[in-house]
Amino acid sequence: MITVETDGSVCFKVFLPHAAKVEVLGDFTDWHRRSAPMQRCFPGWWSVVLPVAPGEHRFAYLIDGAIQLADYSAHGVMLDEGGRWVS
């Protein structure tokens, strides 16, 4: 899930209790070039707050460096040009 903070930054939060590492990838992080590591929050939630420019963006979560997951509780999902689901 995502929420926009009062200062315009975006809080990304996802429930993945069995993950060892979770990152946010998106057009605002240049996808794989500058991923944003998330912090584990008890019990099983991961979160990070990032500065994101206003507008429409695409993103996904990278789980354990191998599995890309769209956020189905965000504002919609779609297939990107590479055939992967993104939010």
C-alpha positions in Angstrom: 0.0 0.0 0.0 1.1 3.6 -0.5 0.2 6.7 1.3 1.3 10.3 0.5 2.7 12.1 3.5 2.0 15.8 4.3 5.4 16.8 2.9 4.7 15.1 -0.5 6.9 12.0 0.1 5.4 8.6 -0.3 5.3 5.8 2.3 5.5 2.3 0.7 4.3 -0.5 2.9 3.9 -4.2 2.1 3.2 -7.4 4.2 5.8 -10.0 3.4 6.5 -11.9 6.6 8.8 -14.6 5.0 11.0 -12.2 3.0 14.6 -11.7 3.9 15.0 -8.5 1.8 12.5 -6.1 0.1 13.2 -3.1 -2.1 11.1 -0.6 -4.0 11.9 -0.3 -7.7 10.2 2.2 -10.0 10.6 4.9 -12.6 11.5 7.3 -9.7 14.5 5.0 -8.8 15.5 4.3 -12.4 14.3 0.7 -11.7 17.2 -1.6 -11.0 19.9 1.1 -10.9 18.9 2.8 -7.7 16.5 0.5 -5.7 15.3 1.7 -2.3 15.8 -0.9 0.5 12.8 -1.3 2.8 13.0 -1.7 6.6 11.4 -4.7 8.3 8.7 -3.7 10.8 7.2 -6.2 13.2 5.2 -8.4 12.5 6.0 -9.0 8.8 5.6 -5.6 7.4 8.2 -3.7 5.3 8.2 0.0 4.8 10.2 3.0 3.4 9.4 6.6 2.9 10.7 8.2 -0.3 10.7 11.6 -1.9 8.7 11.1 -5.1 7.9 13.9 -7.6 4.1 14.6 -8.0 2.5 12.8 -10.9 1.8 9.3 -12.1 4.6 6.7 -11.5 5.2 2.9 -12.0 6.7 0.8 -9.3 7.0 -2.8 -7.9 8.6 -4.5 -4.9 11.7 -6.7 -5.4 11.6 -9.6 -2.9 14.9 -11.3 -2.0 16.5 -10.0 -5.2 14.5 -12.4 -7.4 10.7 -11.9 -7.3 9.1 -8.7 -8.6 5.7 -8.0 -7.1 3.1 -5.3 -8.0 1.2 -3.6 -5.2 -2.4 -4.6 -5.8 -3.6 -2.2 -3.1 -2.0 0.8 -4.9 -3.9 2.8 -7.6 -4.0 -0.1 -10.1 -1.7 -2.5 -11.9 -0.6 -3.0 -15.5 1.9 -4.9 -17.6 5.0 -3.0 -18.4 6.9 -3.2 -21.7 8.9 -6.2 -20.4 5.7 -8.1 -19.6 6.0 -7.7 -15.8 3.2 -6.5 -13.6 3.8 -3.1 -12.0 1.7 -0.7 -10.0 
